[in-house]
């Protein structure tokens, strides 16, 4: 029994946090440049976008669903926001404000579509979001005429490069703030408790008189809103909007959520775990890059991590049943 308790501890938030710390120590030992303040700041910047997307993905996976369209929707959101922010007929401040609103609204619209189709026709989210992946990508290419948008206002660009205390990027602070908001929603609100309840036993929640479809549609809408925010952070960081960006973003977000302890079967998980999972993905990518590993090899590692995370999820579920 003691062995089972230790294993269950290591597969949850505290244990995942220990793994993150060990990874940092290992990379610092083998690559001294890893621990430099400059590189730490780079890691914070690199994990920001994936963290924001993963926050939304957590709501969906807690329900036992999945969203494969987040990368394509992010590309569409950047294009719509980019076209707005470079509109010379609008004052700069108004253009920036509208770009943020349009990006988030577009993300919510895509999420609502996914959620509604899933619930209205009882289709698994895997299939629906796979369709949205292609629709959003096609829409981004169509609207932009397959061109990249850049030359954003200086007042917009400066936010993406600004850091507090010299090494804490503003976009990372925004990502952490979103994690905390998500944590509050899940742990302190009726909506959050319903998300967990539906993920654990949707039929029981439905028989108790609750409309589970509304909560599930809302979860997809939240995921879309997070993608809209991530699109703005992407533009702040790289100062471009492109219809071809976002490939593989869905895999990184899913990996962060599952590594962070959220069950693919739904009902168990947390936002703090998701943040730690995103940090592990970011630290691994950064450390392996400093070790000289190629992009292709790092993609193999990321894919392997997803498979391992899902395997660990099954062991976590078995241990949970054994200890209950």
N, C-alpha and C positions, 0 to 999 in steps of 0.2 A: 504493500500500500504506500509506503514511504517513497519508493521508487516512482510510482505512478504520480504522486503529488509533485515530486521534483520535476518530472517530465512535463506535467501539465503547466507548472510554473514557467518553465523555459519556453513553452509554446504560446504564452500569453504576453501581455504588454511588458511586464517587468523583465521577463526573459529576453524578449525582442530588443528591449533597450540595452541589455547587457551585451547582446550580439553586436549592436551598433557601436558600442564603446570599444569592444574588442577589435572590430574592423578598423576603427580609427587608429587604435594603437598599432595594429599590424602594418597598416599603410604608412604610418608615421615612422615606423622602424625601418622599413624597406625603402621608403622614399621620403627622406627628410623634408623635401619641399612640400609634401602633403600638409604638414602642420603649420605652414606659414599663414599669416593673417590674410595675405592676398588670396591664397588658394581657398581658405575657409570661406572668405567672402564670395568667391566664385561658386562654391558648392551651395551656399545659401541662395544665390541667384538662380543656379541651375535647377534646384528642386522646387522653386516657387510655383512654376506653372503646373508641374505634375501634382503638387500638393493640392492646389485649388481644384483641378479636375477630379482628383481622388476623393475630395470632400463630397462632391456631388455623386460620384460613383458609389460611395459608401452607403448613401441612402437607398440606391437601387439594389445593391447586392444584399443589404440587410433584409430586403423583401424576397430574396431568392432570385432576383432578376439580373440582367446584365445590359450594358449599353456599349455597343461596338461602334457607335457613330460619332463619339466625342471628337476624334481627330478631324473628321470632315466638317463637322459642325463648327469647330473652332476656326477652320479655314474660311468658312462662309461668314462667320461673325467678323473676322479681321477684314475681309473684303468690304462688307457693308459699312463697318466703322471707318475703314480707310478711305472709302469714297466720300463719306460724310466729312471727315476731318480735313480732307484736301479740297473741299468745296470752297472756292475763292469768293463766292457770293455771300458767305456767312461770316460773321465776326469770329475770330479765332476762339474766344472763350465759349461762345455758343456752339461752334462746330465740335469742340472737344466734348462738351456736355452732351450734345445729341449723339455723338459717336458712341459714348459709353452706354447711353440708354438704348440705342439701336442694337448694339452688340448683345446686351443682356436680354433685350426683348426677342431678338432672333433666336438666341439659345433657348429661351423659355418656350417659344413657339414650336421649335423642333422637339423639345422634350414633351410638350403637351400632345403633339401629334403621335409620338412614339407610345406614350402612356395610353392615350385614347384608343388607338388601334389595337394595342395589346388587350385592353379590357373589353372593348366593344365586341371584338370577334374572338376573344379568348385565344390569342396567338402568342406563342412564347416570345419574349423580348429579344432573344437571340436573332430570330428571323426578321422581326420588324426593324430593329436597329441596324441590321445588316443592309436592309433596303434603304434606310435613312442615310447610311454611310455613302451609298452611291448617289442618292438624290442630292444631298448637301454638297458633295464634291462637284457634281455636275452643275448645280446652281452657282457655286463659287466660280467655276470656270466660265460659265455663261455670262454672269453679271460683270465679271472683270475682263472679258474678252481674252482670257488666259494670260493676263499681264500682272506683274507685281507692282504694288503701289508703295511709294516711299515719299521722302521729302515732307515729313510731318513738321508742324510748327515747333520752334525751339522750346516754347513753354511746355510742350507735351514731352519732348525728348528728355528734358532735364530731369524729370521725375524718375525715369527708368535708370538713370545713372547715379542718382543721389543715394548716399549712405549715411547712416547715423553712427557716431563714434568711429567713423572711418572704415568700418568693415561690416556693418549691418545694413544690407540693402533695404530700401523702402519697400520694394516689391515683395521681399520675404516677410516683412512685418505685416503687409496686407494679407499674405497667404496664411500666416499664423492667426491673424484676427479672424479670418474666415473659418479656420479650424475651431477656434474658441466659440464662434457663433454656432457652428454645427454641433459642437459638443453640448452647448447649452440647450439647443433644440431637442437633441436626442435624450438628454438626461433630465431635463427640468420641465418639459412641456408634455401636454397630453398627446400632441401629434407625435412626438418622439417615442413615447411609450406604445402608441398604436403601431408605429413602424416595427418595433421589436415584436409586439404581439402577433402581428400579421405574418412576420417572417417565421415565427415559431409555429403558429397554427392558424392559418387564415380561415379555415372552416369554422373553428371555434369562435373567432372574432365575428364572423359573418352571422352565425347563429345567435350571437348575443345582441344582435340588432344594429351593428355598425356597418356603414357602407364602405367596404374595403376598397372598392374601385377608386373612390375619390382620393384615398390616401396613396394608392399606388400611382395614380396619374400625377398627383402632387409631387411624389418622389422623383419622377422623371422630369417634371418641370424644374425642380430644384437642381437636378443634375445639369439641365440645360442652362440654367442661370449661372451656375458655376463655370460652365464652359465659356459663356459670354464674358465673365470676369477674367478668365484665363486668357481669352483672346486679347483683351485690353492690356494685360500684363505682358503678353508676348510682344505686342506692338511697342510697349514702353521699353522693353529690353532690347529688341533688335531693330526697331524703327522701320519695319516693313509689314506689309499685308500681302499675303500670297495665297492663291487658290490651291497650291500644291503642298502647303505645309500641313503638319499634323499627322503624317503617316507614322503609325506605331504608337501614337500617344495613348490610345485605348489600352494597349498591352501594358505600358508602364503604369497607368492608373490602376488597372486591375491588379497588377503585381503588388503595388503599394498597399492596396486595400487588403488583399489576402495575406501578404506577409505581415501586415499589421494586426492580424488576428481575427478579421471579419470572416465568418463562415460563408462559403459559397452557397450553402443551403439556406442561408438567411437566419435572422433571429439573434445572432451573436456578433459583437464587434463594437468598436468605439472609434471616435475621431482621433483621440490621442494615439491609438495604435496605428491609424492611417498615416499620421504625421511621421511616426517613427519608421513605418514601412517606406514612405517616400524618401526619408533621409537615408535609409539603407541602400535603396536603388541609386540615389545620387552619389553617395560615398563610394559605392562599388564602381560606378561608371567613371568617376573622377580618378579613383585610385588605380584602376586598370589602365586608364589612359596614360597616367604618369608612369606606369610600369612599361609602357610601350606597346600595349595590346592594340590591335587594329580595330576599326569600327565594326568589321564583319565578325570578328571574334567576340567583341563585346555584345553584339546582337545575339550570338549563340548563348552567351552567359545569361543574358536577360531572359531568353526563352527558357533556359534550364531552371532559372530561379522561379519562374511562374509554375512550371511543372512540379518542382520541389515544394513550393508553397501550397499547391492544391493537395499534394500527398500529405503534407504536415497537417493540413486542415482536416483530413479524414482521421488522422491519429488524434488530433485535438478533440474531435467529436466523440471518438471512442473512449478516450480518457475521461471526458466530461460525464458520459453515461456511467462509466465504471465508478466514478467518485460520487455520483449523485445517489 
